[in-house]
Amino acid sequence: NNPNYADDAIRKALDGQDKWASSISQRSVVVAETAAFHVLYLHAIAQINEAVSACRGEDTNDEYDLTHPWDEVAALLIGSLEGPSEGGSPDVEDGQLVWSLANRRAFQFQTTNSKGYSQVGARLEDLLFAGRGEIDAENCDNLERTGEQIKSTIMIPLLQSIIRYAIDNVDAPSSSGSQSLALGEVYALAAIPIIRASDENAASVLEENMIVNDGIPLVRDGAQTVASAAGAAAVAVGMECSAVGSTSQVDACSGNSSDAATWTRVVPFVTCCMSAVAVLFVL
């Protein structure tokens, strides 16, 4: 339970220490993706909570204090490279944050909307606008519900990414220098602490298959087992397993009931690792 775990991971990767020491390509992706999906991701969640507190008048001095946290949520999830067009940049490789990741995964998991970008992005856009309206109306209870729905929604591209690299890493040796091993672990470590509070079994399956340990092959239970665990995790945090989608190799809804949750269900989101946002100010 090291609150500086992301900072430690980035520093070790930069210094060539620990498990990624022998591969420059692995070190590179560990630094970039840990910064985006451990540090900034958790800071976005913290700002959602800050926006709700500001709406309720806790430590709020002026309109800037009231609206700035929600604006920061949008900035941290979308970034500066997506442009003004609906759905973001036509080049899905432009952005580096949740919005871009969701678009990349949507094409791989058949979860684009009718306009050709991710269902996650479309939902995020609606929720961000709804939240701003709720702030203006001082409808703080609904703002809190909207925030919880955002927290659940942004889990989807993480879960899709775990499956994406599970497919790549089936029975891969732990000594492999492939970027896929590092990417699979980074995304898994971003999601597992959150999932564990809602579905211990799903979290354990992801941990056992995606975390690199000396001498133990990766994804030894198979990519479909990982996909099913990811689908169960989606349901546990309040989404449908169908939101995760499927590929030609795996289906997140295999063994899961897509009716167990809906896109509008609100589930209290775990704050187990919120202290980790402190690393934002260390880096």
C-alpha positions as CSV (number, residue, x, y, z in Angstrom):
1,N,0.0,0.0,0.0
2,N,2.7,2.4,-1.0
3,P,1.0,5.8,-1.9
4,N,4.0,6.6,-4.1
5,Y,3.8,3.4,-6.1
6,A,3.4,5.1,-9.5
7,D,6.3,7.5,-8.8
8,D,8.4,4.5,-7.7
9,A,7.5,2.6,-10.8
10,I,8.4,5.5,-13.1
11,R,11.7,6.3,-11.4
12,K,12.8,2.6,-11.5
13,A,11.9,2.4,-15.2
14,L,13.8,5.6,-15.9
15,D,16.8,4.3,-14.0
16,G,16.7,0.8,-15.5
17,Q,16.0,-0.9,-12.2
18,D,13.7,-3.8,-11.3
19,K,12.0,-6.1,-13.7
20,W,12.2,-3.9,-16.8
21,A,15.9,-3.2,-16.6
22,S,16.9,-5.2,-19.6
23,S,14.5,-3.7,-22.2
24,I,14.5,-0.1,-23.2
25,S,11.2,-0.5,-25.1
26,Q,9.5,-1.9,-22.0
27,R,10.9,0.9,-19.8
28,S,9.6,3.5,-22.3
29,V,6.0,2.3,-22.2
30,V,6.1,1.8,-18.4
31,V,7.0,5.5,-18.0
32,A,4.4,6.8,-20.5
33,E,1.5,4.6,-19.6
34,T,2.0,4.7,-15.8
35,A,2.0,8.5,-16.0
36,A,-1.2,8.5,-18.1
37,F,-3.2,5.7,-16.5
38,H,-2.0,5.6,-12.9
39,V,-1.1,9.2,-12.1
40,L,-3.4,11.3,-14.3
41,Y,-6.2,8.8,-14.3
42,L,-6.4,8.8,-10.5
43,H,-6.0,12.6,-10.4
44,A,-9.1,12.8,-12.7
45,I,-11.0,10.7,-10.2
46,A,-9.9,12.9,-7.4
47,Q,-11.1,16.0,-9.3
48,I,-14.5,14.4,-9.7
49,N,-14.7,14.1,-5.9
50,E,-13.4,17.7,-5.6
51,A,-16.1,19.0,-7.9
52,V,-18.8,17.4,-5.8
53,S,-17.3,18.9,-2.6
54,A,-17.1,22.3,-4.3
55,C,-20.8,22.0,-5.3
56,R,-21.7,21.4,-1.7
57,G,-19.9,24.5,-0.6
58,E,-16.9,22.7,1.0
59,D,-13.9,25.0,0.7
60,T,-15.4,27.0,-2.1
61,N,-14.6,30.7,-2.4
62,D,-15.8,31.7,-5.8
63,E,-17.1,30.5,-9.2
64,Y,-13.6,29.4,-10.3
65,D,-13.4,27.1,-7.3
66,L,-16.8,25.7,-8.2
67,T,-16.2,25.0,-11.9
68,H,-12.5,24.4,-12.2
69,P,-12.4,20.8,-10.8
70,W,-14.9,19.7,-13.4
71,D,-13.1,21.4,-16.2
72,E,-9.9,19.7,-15.0
73,V,-11.7,16.3,-15.2
74,A,-12.5,16.9,-18.9
75,A,-8.9,18.0,-19.6
76,L,-7.4,15.0,-17.8
77,L,-9.6,12.5,-19.6
78,I,-9.5,14.1,-23.1
79,G,-6.2,15.9,-23.3
80,S,-5.2,18.7,-25.7
81,L,-4.8,16.9,-29.0
82,E,-8.3,15.7,-29.9
83,G,-9.4,19.0,-31.6
84,P,-12.9,20.4,-31.8
85,S,-14.6,17.7,-34.0
86,E,-17.2,15.4,-32.6
87,G,-15.5,12.2,-31.5
88,G,-12.0,13.8,-31.4
89,S,-9.1,13.6,-33.8
90,P,-9.6,11.3,-36.9
91,D,-6.2,10.0,-36.1
92,V,-6.8,7.7,-33.1
93,E,-3.1,7.7,-32.3
94,D,-3.1,11.5,-31.6
95,G,-4.1,11.5,-28.0
96,Q,-2.5,9.9,-25.0
97,L,-5.2,9.8,-22.4
98,V,-8.5,8.0,-21.8
99,W,-10.4,9.4,-24.7
100,S,-7.8,8.3,-27.3
101,L,-7.4,4.9,-25.6
102,A,-11.1,4.4,-25.7
103,N,-11.2,5.2,-29.4
104,R,-8.3,2.8,-30.2
105,R,-9.9,0.0,-28.3
106,A,-13.4,0.6,-29.7
107,F,-12.2,-0.4,-33.2
108,Q,-10.6,-3.6,-31.7
109,F,-13.5,-4.6,-29.6
110,Q,-16.4,-3.5,-31.9
111,T,-17.6,-0.8,-29.5
112,T,-17.8,2.2,-31.8
113,N,-21.0,4.2,-32.0
114,S,-23.0,5.0,-35.1
115,K,-20.7,8.0,-35.8
116,G,-17.6,5.9,-35.8
117,Y,-16.0,6.8,-32.4
118,S,-16.1,5.0,-29.1
119,Q,-19.3,4.4,-27.1
120,V,-17.2,5.3,-24.1
121,G,-16.3,8.7,-25.6
122,A,-19.9,9.5,-26.5
123,R,-21.0,8.6,-23.0
124,L,-18.2,10.6,-21.4
125,E,-19.2,13.7,-23.5
126,D,-22.8,13.4,-22.4
127,L,-21.8,13.0,-18.7
128,L,-19.3,15.9,-18.8
129,F,-21.9,18.2,-20.2
130,A,-24.5,16.9,-17.7
131,G,-22.2,17.5,-14.8
132,R,-21.5,21.1,-15.9
133,G,-25.2,21.7,-16.0
134,E,-25.7,20.2,-12.6
135,I,-22.9,22.4,-11.2
136,D,-24.6,25.5,-12.7
137,A,-27.9,24.4,-11.2
138,E,-26.2,23.5,-7.9
139,N,-27.8,20.0,-8.2
140,C,-25.1,18.4,-6.2
141,D,-26.7,15.0,-5.6
142,N,-27.1,14.4,-9.3
143,L,-23.6,15.7,-9.9
144,E,-22.3,13.0,-7.5
145,R,-24.3,10.4,-9.5
146,T,-22.9,11.7,-12.8
147,G,-19.4,11.5,-11.3
148,E,-19.8,7.9,-10.3
149,Q,-21.0,7.0,-13.8
150,I,-17.9,8.7,-15.2
151,K,-15.7,6.6,-12.9
152,S,-17.3,3.4,-14.0
153,T,-17.3,4.4,-17.7
154,I,-13.5,5.1,-17.8
155,M,-12.8,1.6,-16.5
156,I,-13.9,0.2,-19.9
157,P,-10.8,1.1,-22.0
158,L,-8.6,-0.2,-19.2
159,L,-10.4,-3.5,-19.2
160,Q,-10.2,-3.7,-23.0
161,S,-6.5,-3.0,-22.8
162,I,-6.0,-5.8,-20.3
163,I,-7.7,-8.2,-22.7
164,R,-5.8,-6.8,-25.7
165,Y,-2.5,-7.6,-24.1
166,A,-3.7,-10.9,-22.6
167,I,-4.3,-12.1,-26.2
168,D,-0.7,-11.0,-27.1
169,N,0.9,-12.6,-24.0
170,V,-0.6,-16.1,-23.8
171,D,2.1,-18.4,-22.4
172,A,4.8,-15.7,-23.0
173,P,7.9,-16.2,-20.8
174,S,8.4,-13.7,-18.0
175,S,11.8,-13.0,-19.4
176,S,10.5,-11.7,-22.7
177,G,11.5,-8.2,-23.7
178,S,8.2,-7.5,-25.5
179,Q,6.4,-4.3,-24.8
180,S,3.2,-6.3,-24.6
181,L,4.3,-7.8,-21.2
182,A,4.9,-4.3,-19.7
183,L,1.7,-2.8,-21.2
184,G,-0.4,-5.7,-19.9
185,E,1.0,-5.3,-16.4
186,V,0.6,-1.5,-16.4
187,Y,-3.0,-1.6,-17.4
188,A,-3.8,-4.4,-15.0
189,L,-2.1,-2.6,-12.1
190,A,-4.3,0.5,-12.8
191,A,-7.5,-1.5,-12.7
192,I,-6.9,-4.3,-10.1
193,P,-7.1,-2.2,-6.9
194,I,-10.4,-0.8,-8.0
195,I,-11.8,-4.1,-9.1
196,R,-10.7,-5.9,-6.0
197,A,-13.2,-3.8,-3.8
198,S,-16.1,-5.1,-6.0
199,D,-15.1,-8.5,-7.3
200,E,-12.2,-10.2,-5.5
201,N,-12.3,-13.2,-7.9
202,A,-12.0,-11.2,-11.0
203,A,-9.2,-9.1,-9.6
204,S,-7.3,-12.3,-8.6
205,V,-7.7,-13.8,-12.1
206,L,-6.3,-10.6,-13.7
207,E,-3.4,-10.5,-11.2
208,E,-2.5,-14.1,-11.7
209,N,-2.4,-13.8,-15.5
210,M,-1.2,-10.3,-16.2
211,I,1.4,-9.5,-13.6
212,V,5.0,-10.5,-14.5
213,N,6.7,-12.8,-12.0
214,D,10.0,-14.5,-12.6
215,G,9.8,-18.0,-14.1
216,I,6.0,-18.0,-14.5
217,P,4.4,-17.8,-18.0
218,L,1.9,-15.0,-18.6
219,V,-1.8,-15.6,-19.2
220,R,-1.4,-19.2,-18.4
221,D,-5.2,-19.6,-17.9
222,G,-5.9,-18.3,-21.5
223,A,-7.0,-15.1,-22.9
224,Q,-10.7,-16.0,-22.7
225,T,-10.4,-16.5,-18.9
226,V,-8.9,-13.0,-18.7
227,A,-11.7,-11.6,-20.9
228,S,-14.4,-13.2,-18.8
229,A,-12.8,-11.8,-15.6
230,A,-12.7,-8.3,-17.3
231,G,-16.4,-8.7,-18.2
232,A,-17.3,-9.6,-14.6
233,A,-15.3,-6.6,-13.4
234,A,-17.2,-4.3,-15.7
235,V,-20.5,-5.6,-14.2
236,A,-19.1,-5.3,-10.7
237,V,-18.4,-1.6,-11.2
238,G,-21.8,-0.9,-12.7
239,M,-21.4,-1.4,-16.4
240,E,-22.6,-4.0,-18.9
241,C,-20.1,-6.7,-19.9
242,S,-21.2,-5.8,-23.5
243,A,-19.6,-2.4,-23.0
244,V,-16.2,-4.2,-23.0
245,G,-17.1,-5.9,-26.3
246,S,-15.4,-8.8,-28.1
247,T,-12.8,-9.7,-30.7
248,S,-12.5,-12.7,-33.0
249,Q,-10.6,-14.5,-30.2
250,V,-12.5,-13.6,-27.0
251,D,-15.8,-12.3,-25.7
252,A,-16.0,-10.4,-22.4
253,C,-19.6,-11.6,-21.9
254,S,-18.7,-15.3,-22.1
255,G,-19.8,-16.6,-18.7
256,N,-21.2,-13.2,-17.7
257,S,-24.7,-11.8,-17.7
258,S,-24.9,-8.6,-19.6
259,D,-28.2,-7.9,-17.8
260,A,-26.5,-7.7,-14.4
261,A,-25.9,-4.0,-14.9
262,T,-26.9,-1.2,-17.1
263,W,-25.1,1.8,-18.5
264,T,-27.1,4.0,-16.1
265,R,-26.7,2.1,-12.9
266,V,-24.8,4.0,-10.2
267,V,-22.4,2.0,-8.0
268,P,-20.3,3.8,-5.3
269,F,-16.8,3.8,-6.7
270,V,-14.0,2.6,-4.5
271,T,-11.5,5.2,-3.2
272,C,-9.0,2.6,-2.2
273,C,-6.1,4.2,-4.0
274,M,-6.9,7.9,-4.0
275,S,-3.8,8.7,-1.9
276,A,-1.8,7.7,-5.0
277,V,-2.7,11.0,-6.6
278,A,0.0,12.5,-4.4
279,V,2.6,11.2,-6.8
280,L,1.4,13.8,-9.3
281,F,3.2,16.4,-7.2
282,V,6.3,14.3,-6.8
283,L,7.0,13.7,-10.5
